[in-house]
Amino acid sequence: MAQSVADDAPDEAGDAQAPSGKPRKPRTPAPAAEAPREEIRSVASFAPLAETLASYLSDTDVAKVREAYRFADEAHLGQFRQSGEPYISHPIAVAELCSQWKLDAQAMIAALLHDVIEDQGVTKQELVERFGAPVAELVDGLSKLDRLKFANQQDAQAENFRKMMLAMARDVRVILIKLADRLHNMRTLGAVPSHKQRRIARETLDIYVPIAHRLGLNVIFHELQDLSFSYLYPMRYSTLRKAVLAARGNRREVVNKILGQITTALPAAGIEAQVSGREKSLYGIYRKMRDKHLSFSQVLDVYGFRVVVPRRDQCYLALGVLHGLFKPVPGKFKDLIAVPKFNGYQSLHTTLVGPFGTPVEFQIRTEEMHHVAESGVAAHWLYKDEKASVTELQQRTHTWLQSLIEVQNQTGDAGEFFEHVKVDLFPDSVYVFTPKSKIISLPRGATPLDFAYQIHTDIGNSAVGARVNGLPVSLRTELHSGDIVEVETDPHGRPNPNWLGFVRTARARFEIRHALRTTNLADSIALGESLLRQALVALEVDPRSLQPASYDKLVRTLGAKSVDEVHADIGLGRRIAAVVARRLLIATEGPTVRSGVDSDGARILIHGTEGMAIQLAPCCAPIPGDALAGYLRKGHGLVVHTRDCEQARRLRQKDPERWLDDVAWADDVQRAFDARIHIQAANERGVLGRIAAEIASSDANINRVSTDDMQLDGSIVVDATVQVTNRDHLAQVMRNLRRLPEVRRIGRARG
């Protein structure tokens, strides 16, 4: 059985295993005997946690948490970690991490009990009776999947990830406890074999680190990054750590000089500030070296300063003081107070040239901003006080969490859900504005189409164009911070499969796929129904004479779920209409009525607006008036060619049973179609303009035009794609072009 994402207890914590649902026994007799008794007592003691809880919980709540500790201690009795510590030390450590966020009593109880359902055979009902339903739901949300058999590691990872994210969407406390659980397991990962260390470190870096970042939990985010780095690349980690320690000593004089100047200048300007040094994380340095191909000596912003002031306006005053002391580096200033990051982070960032020409980064923020920067959503989590006002960070987080449930409701596949959510756990963002100056956060590389879907699904589905900063742009244009974006819509517009190639957000990708599935299904059902009717007429059977019971029997025979599914399979080329028609006749009891429908009534009529189920072949580009043939391409529906298409002729020889000749244009086609014409003309000044003018005067539109190199006779070749309504219209365009004295040869291009 493949291990799952959340399957960290045996590997990370090093518990001894036992059959599911039964109390676990230690792998070896009393491994804790190797550790001093005083040390064991200290790691398993409730006293330090109780002292922290007493600072913000009532005595009654502390007593409830103490009861949960006793319950967990008894449940894990005789169970040890690979480090030799009693297992109860792990739930206590997780609870201590959660207490730093001042989580409520229910969350603290769940932190202490988070492994009892899975590891020790305690039932959810027992927890409901002992600690209440909310606690039981939290513990259940934290529990790993119960020994499901997955085809591979990727399936297990996706399914467990989905369970964790949906539990998080229902109650954000689940992910806070889960992250604390992962952090403690990473801190104690040295006790497990090296191959498991690497697997767990990679999981942490791929899944838990982005979640911590998305929720603004910066302290956990950086520690999980560095711990994962140390286990994935131990040699690189060790080398880089030594280099940072050496650089710290070399730069001590510079740091002290800067610190002295700041602590003098800020009070002199009437600004009361806390100034502290900060060092870039090792993984952050490594990633910068890797992504920008730099050596360690070229990474100049290893060390920096953080300035914390009481009020927001003093952030900008402090910035002015610092810019007066040292010269700012152009292009290295960010105002993340006015435009916060997607996870609520706010700060002023500036890089200054310090003494001896050393660039130094400064972060300036208020105490409240600093608290949010360190604790993220835990600083204002949604469950602390239901009556409290909901901040923008809370609302943004709540909206994102609820969107997970929306995606889950419409996506049954765990792998697809995993991909959707991972796209949203992006590290970088751009911030753009609506015409009414509302700020929208999008991932780097996002387009106006991502913006449209972020505003509303209907706007995205009907988008046909966009304007950025007042100028018309295509929907695939990359947006940049500060852009003002407007989306142009058409009520008849519909999503295009090509959009999936350039959108960046999970929401846009999901909504496009959902719309295409829904639209294509309806188109495919209609086409399949028409093809089956045509096949029945060819067998001289009137489709109207067949009873519903015959179709029901057909569905059972084919192993399908419904008649619509059979029609859709025919429309998508997964089943051959003639074969299904014969099976339908076999399923029909009693005589059939001879068809009274003539061959014209059984034909597939092309209107040009059928959607993705019927596509016009690009090789021959059929237009109304052309004789047609249809090819049922498996999984793609009906591809319509002209009868004289050379590519169609080759395909028909390879796969004749998938070809239909009873395909024709409908009489009421009113849209324009692309047609390609090949022109050879004298290479004279202004010839291209005269050709374009003649096409326009023929009431045709030019979609694209290209010219080839000069021919041996001095002429040039012009290939143009024009929009015409039918063959007669195309013939008129070509007649008008032939009148031009410069045009020597003209014809319709094929292939």
VOGU-3710 file (C-alpha; in Angstrom, 3 decimals, decimal comma):
1> maqsvaddap> 0,000/0,000/0,000  1,327/3,438/-0,888  1,982/5,858/1,971  -0,223/8,938/2,072  0,537/12,613/2,489  -0,847/12,655/5,978  0,616/9,285/6,893  3,298/10,807/9,060  2,856/9,179/12,451  4,867/5,979/11,888
11> deagdaqaps> 7,500/7,672/9,731  7,836/11,076/11,325  7,013/10,441/14,929  8,438/6,965/14,930  5,552/5,251/16,748  5,421/1,500/17,085  2,786/-0,041/14,837  -0,115/-2,356/15,672  -3,204/-3,624/13,799  -5,691/-0,877/12,989
21> gkprkprtpa> -8,241/-0,255/15,725  -6,132/-1,829/18,484  -3,803/-0,188/21,039  -0,277/-0,063/19,719  2,606/-1,899/21,379  6,212/-0,741/21,358  8,403/-2,331/18,688  11,143/-3,010/21,222  10,828/-3,550/24,982  10,768/-0,202/26,773
31> paaeapreei> 13,024/1,822/24,425  12,637/4,810/26,701  14,860/3,105/29,256  17,826/4,540/27,371  16,771/8,086/28,270  17,174/9,527/31,809  13,930/9,363/33,819  14,012/13,141/34,504  14,282/13,890/30,780  11,300/11,652/29,964
41> rsvasfapla> 9,239/13,324/32,661  10,108/16,789/31,311  9,150/16,084/27,693  5,836/14,496/28,753  4,888/17,097/31,358  1,675/19,085/31,081  2,835/21,810/33,479  4,524/24,223/30,979  1,503/24,027/28,660  -0,903/24,610/31,556
51> etlasylsdt> 1,036/27,740/32,506  0,720/29,141/28,960  -2,982/28,287/28,724  -3,716/29,975/32,062  -2,546/33,277/30,541  -5,524/33,453/28,159  -8,038/30,665/28,975  -10,428/30,438/31,911  -9,794/27,958/34,745  -12,713/25,853/33,486
61> dvakvreayr> -11,218/25,624/30,001  -7,760/24,772/31,353  -9,359/21,964/33,365  -11,002/20,582/30,180  -7,658/20,638/28,366  -6,023/18,886/31,327  -8,684/16,170/31,121  -7,879/15,721/27,408  -4,172/15,406/28,299  -4,948/12,604/30,782
71> fadeahlgqf> -7,138/10,858/28,181  -4,394/11,097/25,528  -1,701/10,008/27,986  -3,708/6,890/28,843  -4,505/6,171/25,180  -0,820/6,380/24,167  0,464/4,490/27,228  3,240/2,084/26,242  3,785/3,796/22,885  7,171/5,385/22,173
81> rqsgepyish> 8,741/7,450/19,435  11,882/6,237/17,684  13,828/8,867/19,605  12,967/6,956/22,813  10,523/9,601/24,081  7,042/8,551/25,225  4,564/9,209/22,423  2,516/11,663/24,517  5,420/14,125/24,143  4,343/14,682/20,521
91> piavaelcsq> 0,710/15,780/21,183  1,991/18,038/24,010  4,518/19,665/21,656  1,801/20,208/19,030  -0,487/21,769/21,644  2,327/24,063/22,838  2,812/25,331/19,285  -0,941/25,949/18,985  -0,987/27,801/22,309  1,371/30,391/20,801
101> wkldaqamia> -1,548/31,364/18,537  -3,865/31,430/21,583  -6,254/28,937/20,020  -9,387/28,163/22,017  -9,983/25,219/24,360  -11,634/23,076/21,680  -8,619/23,422/19,389  -6,181/22,712/22,242  -8,105/19,549/23,180  -8,090/18,450/19,510
111> allhdviedq> -4,320/19,059/19,341  -3,774/16,710/22,297  -6,135/14,062/20,867  -5,212/14,365/17,182  -3,781/10,807/16,924  -6,069/8,828/19,224  -8,705/7,888/16,596  -6,184/6,668/14,069  -3,520/5,134/16,263  -5,278/3,903/19,371
121> gvtkqelver> -8,684/2,654/18,251  -10,685/5,391/20,021  -13,956/6,000/18,193  -15,356/9,330/17,155  -18,474/8,628/19,224  -16,334/8,242/22,355  -14,868/11,688/21,748  -18,350/13,148/21,166  -19,547/11,760/24,511  -16,414/12,807/26,406
131> fgapvaelvd> -15,453/16,150/24,848  -18,369/17,217/22,643  -19,158/17,126/18,908  -17,000/20,150/17,854  -13,852/18,546/19,301  -14,712/15,193/17,713  -15,156/16,878/14,310  -11,775/18,583/14,653  -10,036/15,324/15,559  -11,803/13,497/12,743
141> glskldrlkf> -10,711/16,189/10,301  -7,135/15,685/11,463  -7,237/11,897/11,265  -5,587/10,228/8,304  -7,500/8,103/5,794  -8,115/4,643/7,199  -5,798/2,298/5,281  -7,238/2,949/1,836  -5,576/1,034/-0,991  -4,239/3,417/-3,589
151> anqqdaqaen> -2,872/2,565/-7,002  0,226/4,698/-6,444  1,833/7,323/-4,243  0,399/10,172/-6,332  -3,193/8,945/-5,819  -2,629/8,605/-2,082  -1,129/12,073/-1,874  -3,951/13,668/-3,851  -6,728/11,956/-1,877  -5,254/12,807/1,519
161> frkmmlamar> -4,542/16,349/0,394  -8,182/16,707/-0,629  -9,423/15,448/2,733  -7,112/17,813/4,598  -8,064/20,852/2,501  -11,799/20,213/2,796  -11,527/19,765/6,555  -9,608/23,035/6,579  -12,337/24,723/4,531  -14,908/23,759/7,124
171> dvrvilikla> -12,778/24,872/10,089  -9,473/26,712/9,708  -8,346/25,372/13,100  -7,805/21,995/11,408  -4,960/23,294/9,265  -3,424/25,290/12,121  -3,180/22,127/14,233  -2,039/20,108/11,210  0,776/22,572/10,483  1,871/22,487/14,123
181> drlhnmrtlg> 1,842/18,664/13,917  3,997/18,727/10,776  6,406/21,279/12,272  7,097/19,163/15,366  7,512/16,045/13,243  10,002/17,905/11,031  11,909/19,077/14,113  12,282/15,444/15,207  12,773/13,901/11,760  16,373/12,888/12,524
191> avpshkqrri> 15,118/9,716/14,250  13,740/8,116/11,064  15,661/6,476/8,148  17,160/8,799/5,533  14,913/7,679/2,645  11,831/8,538/4,729  13,402/11,852/5,717  13,706/12,818/2,057  10,153/11,739/1,186  8,617/13,618/4,118
201> aretldiyvp> 10,787/16,691/3,489  9,676/16,771/-0,161  6,003/16,468/0,895  6,489/19,304/3,354  8,097/21,566/0,772  5,494/20,782/-1,912  2,318/20,950/0,203  2,641/22,245/3,762  5,042/25,114/3,027  2,759/26,674/0,353
211> iahrlglnvi> -0,265/26,326/2,651  1,593/28,051/5,494  2,564/30,816/3,062  -0,976/31,119/1,673  -2,285/31,624/5,223  0,467/34,085/6,139  2,064/31,856/8,820  5,537/33,219/8,117  7,352/31,825/11,159  6,233/28,259/10,385
221> fhelqdlsfs> 6,685/28,900/6,648  10,394/29,759/7,006  11,177/27,035/9,556  9,494/24,305/7,477  11,412/25,541/4,417  14,786/25,390/6,163  14,096/22,014/7,802  13,001/20,521/4,459  16,088/21,998/2,816  18,378/20,440/5,461
231> ylypmrystl> 16,987/16,919/4,822  16,647/17,152/1,032  20,089/18,662/0,390  22,166/18,166/3,574  25,530/19,015/1,951  24,234/22,223/0,356  22,523/23,177/3,612  25,691/22,637/5,650  27,910/24,541/3,207  25,501/27,480/3,003
241> rkavlaargn> 25,055/27,600/6,785  28,817/27,873/7,292  29,004/30,620/4,666  26,215/32,609/6,391  27,905/32,274/9,795  31,178/33,517/8,309  29,408/36,416/6,562  27,653/37,314/9,812  31,022/37,761/11,501  32,508/39,726/8,593
251> rrevvnkilg> 29,549/42,124/8,495  29,302/42,695/12,249  31,024/46,077/12,006  28,686/47,228/9,225  25,583/46,010/11,091  26,586/47,691/14,340  27,300/50,958/12,568  23,909/50,961/10,808  22,113/49,999/14,016  23,766/52,853/15,900
261> qittalpaag> 22,786/55,433/13,294  19,147/54,226/13,104  18,585/54,112/16,870  19,817/57,700/17,065  18,017/59,140/14,009  14,520/57,732/14,610  14,018/59,092/18,191  15,446/62,424/17,034  12,588/62,553/14,484  10,046/61,788/17,215
271> ieaqvsgrek> 9,534/58,170/16,169  9,501/55,516/18,863  10,589/52,314/17,146  11,816/48,812/17,863  14,748/47,999/15,574  16,041/44,467/15,139  18,312/42,659/12,743  16,943/39,919/10,500  18,716/37,306/8,441  17,398/35,844/5,182
281> slygiyrkmr> 16,443/32,169/5,579  18,921/29,614/4,262  16,386/28,217/1,818  15,580/31,743/0,622  19,295/32,353/-0,068  19,627/28,959/-1,791  16,583/29,576/-3,995  17,865/33,003/-5,005  21,259/31,508/-5,893  19,593/28,706/-7,877
291> dkhlsfsqvl> 16,961/30,774/-9,697  19,269/33,684/-10,590  22,446/31,617/-11,039  24,333/33,589/-8,390  27,226/32,680/-6,127  26,840/33,262/-2,382  29,010/36,376/-2,555  26,599/37,863/-5,125  23,586/37,552/-2,772  23,944/40,913/-1,052
301> dvygfrvvvp> 20,722/41,090/0,978  21,551/38,240/3,375  21,183/40,570/6,339  18,614/43,291/6,959  16,698/45,266/9,575  13,115/45,347/10,763  11,658/48,598/12,116  8,403/48,295/14,105  6,527/51,520/14,930  3,251/52,210/16,780
311> rrdqcylalg> 1,190/53,786/13,981  0,709/53,407/10,218  1,644/57,021/9,389  4,938/56,568/11,248  5,920/53,830/8,796  6,210/56,474/6,065  7,923/58,947/8,418  10,477/56,274/9,329  10,994/55,569/5,629  11,822/59,240/5,068
321> vlhglfkpvp> 14,346/59,208/7,940  16,061/56,099/6,570  16,231/57,540/3,053  17,838/60,596/4,599  20,515/58,465/6,251  21,333/56,155/3,339  20,779/56,267/-0,417  17,962/54,014/-1,698  18,647/51,496/-4,463  16,433/52,412/-7,479
331> gkfkdliavp> 13,624/49,926/-8,166  13,983/48,264/-4,766  11,041/49,877/-2,957  7,700/48,126/-2,359  4,668/49,594/-0,613  2,949/46,468/0,688  0,949/48,522/3,176  -1,175/50,238/0,526  -1,317/47,008/-1,536  -0,990/44,019/0,848
341> kfngyqslht> 0,070/40,554/-0,275  -2,656/37,952/-0,853  -2,006/36,450/2,603  -2,517/39,760/4,426  1,177/40,639/4,789  1,792/44,398/5,068  5,113/46,221/5,261  7,285/48,821/3,543  10,327/47,255/1,877  13,308/49,331/0,801
351> tlvgpfgtpv> 16,921/48,489/0,007  19,539/51,121/0,967  23,249/51,432/0,301  24,840/51,231/3,763  28,386/51,954/4,916  31,181/50,567/2,707  28,676/50,261/-0,185  26,818/47,260/1,278  23,127/46,977/0,225  20,877/46,450/3,246
361> efqirteemh> 17,138/45,671/3,184  14,729/47,341/5,619  11,183/46,285/6,529  9,015/48,919/8,209  5,673/48,019/9,779  3,356/48,580/12,758  3,057/46,189/15,699  -0,260/44,885/14,378  1,240/44,341/10,910  4,161/42,537/12,517
371> hvaesgvaah> 1,783/40,270/14,413  -0,073/39,412/11,180  3,248/38,932/9,347  4,348/36,373/11,937  1,037/34,571/12,555  -1,053/35,271/9,426  -4,615/34,043/9,596  -3,984/32,812/13,158  -3,665/36,468/14,203  -7,308/37,139/13,240
381> wlykdekasv> -8,685/33,644/12,815  -12,372/33,367/12,050  -13,372/31,370/15,091  -11,995/33,578/17,873  -15,049/35,816/18,193  -18,064/35,438/15,947  -19,247/38,947/16,862  -15,957/40,618/15,991  -15,722/42,557/12,730  -14,346/40,533/9,840
391> telqqrthtw> -11,088/41,999/8,558  -10,118/41,973/4,882  -7,584/39,207/5,593  -10,210/37,095/7,329  -12,703/37,614/4,508  -10,121/36,807/1,831  -9,090/33,628/3,635  -12,713/32,625/4,229  -13,533/33,182/0,532  -10,579/31,047/-0,554
401> lqslievqnq> -11,488/28,258/1,860  -15,109/28,264/0,680  -13,938/28,090/-2,936  -12,320/24,740/-2,095  -15,752/23,329/-1,292  -17,146/24,713/-4,581  -14,363/23,013/-6,547  -14,899/19,767/-4,626  -18,642/19,807/-5,323  -18,030/19,831/-9,072
411> tgdageffeh> -14,812/17,788/-9,252  -14,984/14,131/-8,308  -11,359/13,342/-9,147  -8,866/13,837/-6,300  -5,950/14,398/-8,676  -7,813/17,167/-10,504  -8,760/18,784/-7,189  -5,106/18,585/-6,094  -3,948/20,363/-9,255  -6,631/23,069/-8,907
421> vkvdlfpdsv> -5,646/23,914/-5,335  -1,880/23,716/-5,909  -2,157/26,386/-8,580  -3,627/28,759/-5,970  -0,790/28,128/-3,497  1,471/30,417/-5,481  4,419/32,326/-3,951  4,212/35,513/-6,049  1,362/37,850/-6,950  0,463/40,854/-9,048
431> yvftpkskii> -2,095/43,403/-7,893  -4,411/44,960/-10,468  -7,391/47,307/-10,219  -10,967/47,175/-11,402  -12,308/50,367/-13,069  -13,800/51,212/-9,642  -10,326/50,943/-8,007  -10,918/47,650/-6,194  -7,652/45,719/-5,780  -7,581/42,158/-7,173
441> slprgatpld> -4,706/39,802/-6,278  -3,632/37,362/-9,020  -0,648/35,027/-9,503  2,331/36,319/-11,478  1,747/35,748/-15,187  -2,048/36,069/-14,854  -4,103/37,420/-17,759  -7,277/39,509/-18,220  -9,127/36,190/-18,502  -7,940/35,189/-14,998
451> fayqihtdig> -9,110/38,612/-13,840  -12,527/38,064/-15,464  -13,065/34,731/-13,712  -11,894/36,240/-10,437  -14,693/38,830/-10,719  -17,461/36,370/-11,719  -17,790/33,085/-13,594  -20,312/34,530/-16,072  -17,940/37,384/-16,967  -15,150/34,888/-17,652
461> nsavgarvng> -17,346/32,592/-19,726  -18,584/35,446/-21,933  -15,283/37,360/-22,217  -14,311/38,356/-25,775  -11,701/41,043/-25,163  -10,137/43,358/-22,604  -8,732/46,820/-22,067  -5,688/47,396/-19,858  -5,008/50,982/-18,825  -7,532/52,075/-21,472
471> lpvslrtelh> -5,858/50,235/-24,367  -7,373/47,172/-26,122  -5,405/43,945/-25,501  -5,919/40,225/-26,100  -7,231/37,988/-23,344  -3,828/36,280/-23,067  -1,881/39,480/-22,289  0,203/39,197/-19,105  -0,883/41,633/-16,384  1,430/43,705/-14,188
481> sgdivevetd> 0,920/45,285/-10,776  -0,938/48,584/-11,018  -2,790/47,751/-14,262  -6,426/48,894/-14,519  -8,341/46,074/-16,209  -11,725/46,123/-17,988  -13,278/43,015/-19,550  -15,408/43,137/-22,696  -18,166/40,521/-22,822  -20,612/39,137/-25,366
491> phgrpnpnwl> -23,808/37,399/-24,201  -23,294/34,821/-26,951  -19,631/34,225/-26,058  -18,477/30,859/-24,778  -15,182/29,457/-23,376  -12,535/28,335/-25,842  -10,392/25,200/-25,174  -7,317/27,240/-26,164  -7,852/29,376/-23,046  -6,561/26,492/-20,919
501> gfvrtararf> -3,145/27,060/-22,480  -2,585/30,495/-20,926  -4,752/31,029/-17,821  -2,888/30,823/-14,501  -5,471/30,627/-11,711  -7,097/27,403/-10,536  -10,517/29,050/-10,614  -10,219/30,090/-14,275  -8,924/26,664/-15,332  -11,661/24,872/-13,402
511> eirhalrttn> -14,503/27,075/-14,712  -13,301/26,764/-18,329  -13,096/22,977/-18,070  -16,495/22,818/-16,391  -18,100/24,997/-19,102  -16,466/22,993/-21,898  -17,584/19,701/-20,367  -21,144/20,960/-19,985  -21,360/22,547/-23,456  -19,559/19,748/-25,252
521> ladsialges> -21,752/17,151/-23,596  -24,951/18,815/-24,833  -23,486/19,215/-28,336  -22,246/15,615/-28,375  -25,635/14,250/-27,258  -27,424/16,185/-30,025  -24,935/15,023/-32,651  -25,080/11,411/-31,456  -28,873/11,428/-31,561  -28,764/12,711/-35,144
531> llrqalvale> -26,167/10,110/-36,188  -28,197/7,256/-34,651  -31,344/8,473/-36,394  -29,431/8,549/-39,666  -28,152/4,992/-39,127  -31,675/3,714/-38,407  -33,035/5,342/-41,599  -30,219/3,657/-43,546  -31,533/0,341/-42,141  -35,046/1,331/-43,353
541> vdprslqpas> -36,381/1,765/-39,805  -38,471/4,724/-38,679  -36,801/5,966/-35,445  -40,181/7,229/-34,232  -41,544/3,676/-34,147  -39,086/2,460/-31,474  -40,423/2,250/-27,917  -38,606/3,523/-24,774  -38,279/-0,095/-23,591  -36,012/-0,806/-26,591
551> ydklvrtlga> -33,692/2,053/-25,635  -33,676/0,904/-21,981  -32,634/-2,587/-23,078  -29,954/-1,080/-25,342  -28,524/0,907/-22,413  -28,278/-2,260/-20,287  -26,718/-4,212/-23,164  -24,025/-1,575/-23,709  -23,346/-1,134/-19,986  -24,140/2,577/-20,155
561> ksvdevhadi> -25,870/4,703/-17,529  -28,457/6,353/-19,782  -29,573/6,937/-23,359  -27,870/10,339/-23,225  -24,573/8,610/-22,468  -25,016/6,362/-25,516  -25,797/9,401/-27,700  -22,799/11,293/-26,282  -20,484/8,325/-26,991  -21,719/8,240/-30,591
571> glgrriaavv> -21,265/12,002/-30,949  -17,711/11,786/-29,595  -16,838/8,904/-31,910  -16,475/6,363/-29,075  -19,219/4,201/-30,598  -20,167/3,673/-34,239  -23,762/4,723/-34,980  -24,372/1,836/-37,425  -23,313/-0,750/-34,807  -25,490/0,843/-32,102
581> arrlliateg> -28,443/0,981/-34,525  -28,193/-2,782/-35,198  -27,977/-3,502/-31,452  -31,032/-1,319/-30,931  -32,966/-3,387/-33,478  -31,889/-6,600/-31,702  -33,176/-5,110/-28,438  -36,511/-4,234/-30,072  -39,303/-6,726/-29,523  -41,902/-7,051/-32,278
591> ptvrsgvdsd> -41,887/-5,655/-35,826  -40,439/-2,266/-36,719  -42,061/0,333/-38,947  -40,391/0,966/-42,286  -38,862/4,409/-42,426  -40,907/7,094/-44,072  -37,985/9,502/-43,859  -36,132/10,252/-47,104  -32,355/10,388/-47,242  -32,337/14,186/-47,036
601> garilihgte> -34,219/14,062/-43,735  -31,587/11,720/-42,310  -28,589/13,855/-43,238  -26,371/15,658/-40,702  -26,922/19,363/-41,379  -24,075/21,785/-40,612  -25,034/25,267/-39,393  -21,544/26,354/-38,336  -22,648/27,105/-34,775  -22,681/23,564/-33,379
611> gmaiqlapcc> -19,828/24,062/-30,905  -17,027/21,623/-30,199  -18,980/18,472/-31,139  -18,770/19,408/-34,836  -15,541/20,985/-36,089  -14,569/22,275/-39,515  -11,302/20,703/-40,638  -8,504/23,313/-40,839  -6,769/21,456/-43,696  -9,468/22,226/-46,276
621> apipgdalag> -11,500/24,917/-44,427  -15,005/24,045/-45,773  -17,410/26,875/-46,585  -21,129/26,727/-47,504  -21,507/25,391/-51,018  -18,675/22,839/-50,677  -19,593/19,154/-50,885  -18,952/17,665/-47,440  -17,894/14,443/-45,761  -17,659/13,799/-42,033
631> ylrkghglvv> -15,027/11,924/-40,019  -15,917/10,643/-36,521  -12,656/11,271/-34,696  -12,603/9,268/-31,481  -13,133/11,504/-28,442  -13,470/14,681/-30,549  -16,812/14,386/-32,336  -17,429/14,989/-36,040  -14,701/16,658/-38,128  -16,126/18,038/-41,386
641> htrdceqarr> -13,975/18,013/-44,565  -14,638/18,927/-48,176  -15,152/15,898/-50,413  -12,031/16,714/-52,472  -9,740/17,192/-49,447  -6,493/15,261/-49,941  -6,002/14,652/-46,203  -9,574/13,369/-45,946  -8,877/10,929/-48,783  -5,877/9,481/-46,925
651> lrqkdperwl> -7,814/9,216/-43,642  -10,729/7,474/-45,371  -8,385/4,794/-46,728  -7,082/4,052/-43,219  -10,393/4,156/-41,320  -13,363/3,889/-43,755  -15,997/2,853/-41,155  -15,712/6,209/-39,379  -16,673/8,264/-42,456  -20,111/9,715/-43,205
661> ddvawaddvq> -21,169/10,988/-46,632  -24,632/12,148/-45,569  -23,350/15,506/-44,330  -24,530/18,756/-45,875  -24,807/22,473/-45,189  -28,092/23,697/-43,758  -30,080/26,211/-45,820  -30,136/28,885/-43,128  -26,367/29,330/-42,530  -25,752/33,032/-41,914
671> rafdarihiq> -22,295/33,350/-40,395  -18,979/34,030/-42,180  -16,275/31,361/-42,651  -12,539/31,478/-43,202  -11,274/30,679/-46,696  -7,634/30,785/-47,857  -6,605/32,271/-51,194  -3,188/32,120/-52,874  -2,230/35,168/-54,986  0,793/35,689/-57,219
681> aanergvlgr> 1,236/39,383/-58,071  3,761/41,795/-59,552  6,154/43,185/-56,940  5,110/46,806/-57,297  4,831/49,543/-54,702  1,445/49,539/-52,940  0,283/46,217/-54,398  -0,568/44,771/-50,980  -2,727/47,787/-50,174  -4,614/47,508/-53,472
691> iaaeiassda> -5,278/43,787/-52,853  -6,573/44,548/-49,346  -8,785/47,358/-50,671  -10,278/45,094/-53,340  -11,081/42,399/-50,774  -12,749/44,982/-48,520  -14,778/46,358/-51,446  -16,028/42,801/-52,058  -17,635/42,888/-48,576  -15,112/40,373/-47,204
701> ninrvstddm> -12,914/40,718/-44,129  -9,198/39,842/-44,018  -8,342/37,679/-40,999  -4,632/37,311/-41,721  -2,194/37,915/-44,561  1,408/36,905/-45,266  3,862/37,404/-48,126  6,521/35,026/-49,415  9,943/35,774/-50,903  10,211/37,195/-54,408
711> qldgsivvda> 9,867/34,603/-57,166  12,287/34,132/-60,060  10,015/36,130/-62,378  10,042/39,107/-59,979  6,549/38,492/-58,549  5,580/37,993/-54,911  3,212/35,457/-53,335  0,443/36,689/-51,024  -1,448/34,193/-48,844  -4,617/35,682/-47,351
721> tvqvtnrdhl> -7,333/34,249/-45,109  -10,609/36,001/-45,853  -14,039/35,683/-44,264  -16,816/34,875/-46,757  -20,397/33,641/-46,447  -20,256/30,884/-49,125  -18,594/29,665/-52,351  -20,391/32,278/-54,463  -19,075/35,042/-52,225  -15,526/33,619/-52,454
731> aqvmrnlrrl> -15,814/33,406/-56,267  -16,864/37,070/-56,370  -13,853/38,087/-54,248  -11,494/36,173/-56,557  -13,103/37,650/-59,731  -12,622/41,172/-58,390  -8,972/40,454/-57,533  -8,298/39,094/-61,044  -9,273/42,509/-62,454  -6,236/44,083/-60,798
741> pevrrigrar> -3,457/44,436/-63,406  -0,831/43,427/-60,824  -2,472/40,017/-60,085  -0,996/37,307/-62,314  -2,468/34,169/-60,770  -5,045/33,436/-58,051  -6,629/30,316/-56,565  -8,132/28,829/-53,427  -5,437/27,399/-51,160  -5,735/23,853/-49,787
751> g> -3,736/21,961/-47,147
//
